[in-house]
Amino acid sequence: MNTNKAETAPSSTPARSFSLGDLIRRRPETITFALLVTICVAVSIANPAFLQPSTLIDIGRASVVMGLFALGVFVILAAGGIDVSFTAISAFTMYSVTLLVQTYLPGLPIIVIILIAMAGGVLLGMINGLLVHHLRVPSLIVTIGTQYLFRGFLLSFIGTVWIMSLPPQMGAFGRMPLLQFETANGALVTLPFYFLVLPAAAILTWWILNRTLMGRAIFAVGGNANIAERLGYSLRTVHLFLFGYAGALAGLAGIIHVCANRQANPFDLVGTEINVIAAVVLGGARITGGTGTVLGTILGVLLVVVINSVLVLVGIPSTWQRLVVGSFILLAAAFFVTRQRKK
């Protein structure tokens, strides 16, 4: 009987044992997970009320909009770019669509409203993609410009007045419960149905990045755009997809934000860009591109939301919240630079 020598012959090199350092280098999100668990354990010891179901539901509800933003930012970071215009895209689409429905299409189904907002986000995102590709300048510069452009157009030509009375179907979507229960003190706690949007978007993003040719192209461009182009990947197609997909998530996040808050404010979401980018970086993605995971991004979002929740819980002002988040970003940057040097 013939035997395969490759299977029967002893290996000439000893098997390598993987240490904790190897695990961290290969899966940087383990640090994010460890930080998240450590903070939750420490706070729950100091204040057992922190891990009550109502608090956890509040954290989950607060993670939805930031999580959708972060998934879009992560996809662009994976390709070596960066986008800071997503809040302007979100504000533009959410306010414009709400005004459109309130004024002209009051009976439009909520699913159609969501699809229109996502389509508007795709169009604005593709403007970013076209400019990045044809101008051949860093996406950070382009999206800083389009952020002011989109926001300026919104405030100058569409409106600056808060919409306090939403169309009924939008308000109903924001209140639709996925899980609802009454606490011991009689308070009604609700996990909204729209929470399911975040895991659905995370699964879709994971599938795109790990199971499609576009996902390979994104990481190839993030590794080295010139080599990726020589290998046959179309940079134009990649750029259009990247920014269009991020725009769709931004439009979706905007409509959820409006429905959850039951008002449309064109000045909303300004200044949240840093928290979102911080979440993606804390999740293990490098600004230079080519690395990162969807799981790490979601863990990064939860870490930032938990940090902010803890700081609010203990009565620390919002200015100190920025200080703490900034410190975490610097620590994460130092860690990942050190890890890269060891490689």
C-alpha positions, 0 to 999 in steps of 0.5 A, spaced: 500 500 500 502 506 498 503 511 503 504 519 503 511 521 505 508 528 507 503 525 512 508 519 515 515 523 515 516 526 521 517 534 521 524 537 521 522 543 525 519 543 532 512 545 532 511 552 534 507 553 541 503 560 541 504 564 546 499 570 549 503 575 545 502 571 539 495 571 540 495 578 541 499 580 535 494 575 531 488 577 534 489 585 537 481 585 538 483 580 544 486 586 548 479 590 546 475 584 549 480 584 555 479 591 557 471 591 556 471 585 561 475 589 566 472 595 566 465 592 566 467 587 572 471 593 576 464 598 575 460 592 577 464 591 583 463 598 585 456 599 583 452 592 582 447 596 579 451 597 572 450 590 570 442 590 571 438 589 564 436 596 564 443 598 563 445 593 559 439 595 554 441 602 554 448 600 552 445 596 546 441 601 544 446 607 544 451 602 540 446 602 534 448 608 531 455 609 533 456 601 530 453 603 523 458 609 523 464 604 525 462 599 520 462 604 514 469 607 517 472 600 518 471 598 511 474 604 508 480 604 513 481 597 511 482 599 504 487 604 507 483 610 507 479 614 512 472 618 512 470 624 516 464 626 512 459 620 514 456 624 520 454 630 514 451 624 510 447 622 515 444 628 517 443 630 510 439 624 508 435 623 515 433 631 515 432 631 507 428 624 507 424 626 514 422 633 511 420 629 504 415 624 507 412 630 512 411 634 506 409 630 500 409 623 502 406 622 509 403 615 508 410 612 505 411 605 509 417 605 513 421 600 509 421 605 503 423 611 507 429 607 510 431 605 503 430 612 500 435 614 506 440 609 504 440 610 497 441 618 498 447 615 503 450 611 497 449 617 492 453 622 497 458 616 499 459 615 491 461 622 490 466 621 495 469 615 492 469 619 485 473 625 488 478 620 492 479 616 485 480 622 480 483 627 484 488 622 487 489 626 494 488 622 501 481 621 502 481 625 509 482 631 505 477 629 500 472 628 506 473 634 510 471 638 504 465 634 503 463 634 510 463 642 510 460 641 503 454 637 505 453 640 511 453 647 508 448 645 503 443 642 508 443 648 512 443 653 506 438 650 502 434 645 505 432 647 512 435 649 519 428 648 523 427 642 528 422 637 526 419 635 532 413 632 530 415 626 525 410 622 521 407 616 525 410 611 521 417 613 523 415 614 530 412 607 531 418 604 528 422 608 533 418 605 539 417 598 536 419 593 542 423 587 541 424 586 548 420 589 554 419 588 561 418 592 567 423 593 573 422 592 580 421 599 581 416 599 576 420 602 570 418 599 563 425 598 560 424 596 552 430 594 547 427 597 541 426 593 534 431 597 531 437 594 535 437 588 530 439 592 524 446 593 528 448 585 528 445 584 521 449 590 518 455 587 522 454 580 519 453 583 512 460 587 512 463 580 515 460 576 509 463 582 504 470 582 507 471 575 508 467 571 503 467 576 496 472 578 491 470 585 493 473 584 500 479 581 497 480 587 493 479 592 499 484 588 503 489 588 497 488 596 496 489 597 504 496 593 503 498 596 497 494 600 492 499 600 486 500 592 487 493 591 488 492 595 481 497 591 478 494 585 480 488 587 476 483 590 481 480 596 479 481 602 484 475 606 481 470 600 483 473 599 490 473 606 491 466 607 489 464 601 493 467 603 499 464 610 500 458 608 497 457 602 502 459 607 508 454 612 505 449 607 505 450 605 513 450 613 514 443 614 511 441 608 515 444 610 521 441 617 520 434 614 520 434 610 526 437 616 530 431 620 528 426 615 529 429 613 536 429 620 538 423 622 535 425 629 532 430 631 526 435 636 528 439 638 522 445 640 527 445 633 530 451 628 530 456 633 529 462 632 533 461 624 534 466 623 528 472 622 533 468 617 538 467 613 532 474 613 529 476 611 536 472 605 536 474 602 530 482 604 532 481 601 539 478 595 535 484 593 532 484 596 525 490 600 523 489 607 520 494 605 514 489 599 512 490 592 510 488 589 517 482 589 522 476 585 523 468 586 524 468 583 531 474 588 533 470 594 530 463 592 534 468 590 541 471 597 540 464 600 539 462 597 546 468 599 549 467 607 547 459 606 549 461 603 556 466 608 557 462 614 556 456 610 560 461 609 566 463 616 566 456 619 566 454 614 571 459 617 576 458 624 574 464 626 570 463 632 565 463 631 558 469 634 557 473 629 561 469 624 557 473 626 551 480 626 555 479 619 557 477 617 550 483 620 547 487 617 552 485 610 550 486 612 543 493 614 544 494 607 548 491 603 543 496 607 537 502 606 542 500 598 543 499 597 535 506 601 533 509 596 538 506 590 535 508 592 528 515 593 530 516 586 533 513 583 527 
